[in-house]
Amino acid sequence: MATDNPIHTLIDLTKTRAGEAAQQLRTATTTRDGAQEQLATLHVYRQDYIERFEKASAEGMSAANYHNFRQFIATLDEAISQQNRVVTQLDQKVELGKQRWLDQKRQLTSYEALLMRQENERRAQLNRKEQILNDEMSMHQYRRNQPQAKGNG
């Protein structure tokens, strides 16, 4: 039997790459989702701390406490800013992962379409050969069934 079509190898390799790309995309998405949760937690914590600050301010507080509150809020703001950068970077990583996965899927679809065209062409050639053989067999059968012409003369 003939060796396996090289396109099968390309399809297998591309399926493997697409699977790896999908796994990397899942990992990147999970990491990004975790970072977004951390960002949301920081926002909630900052809001809670602002409310505590406002309550303490209304009740009166020392300059040292006021300074500590403001400094801690500034620290939270910086942490939120850093976390926003992390989320942005992870969003970019997710988008690149999506693009890589889509590229692999497109390539796989192309290889599968090429294989299908090749298989359809091979089947068409086999059908043509079979038709020719059937036609030849019919012609031979027809000729055998014809009475022999006798020469009178």
TASULBEL-V325216 format. One record per helix or strand. SS is the DSSP state (A for helix, B for strand). FROM is the first residue (numbers start at 1). LEN is the number of residues. If there is no record, write none. Layout:
SS | FROM | LEN
SS | FROM | LEN
This chain:
A | 6 | 54
A | 63 | 83
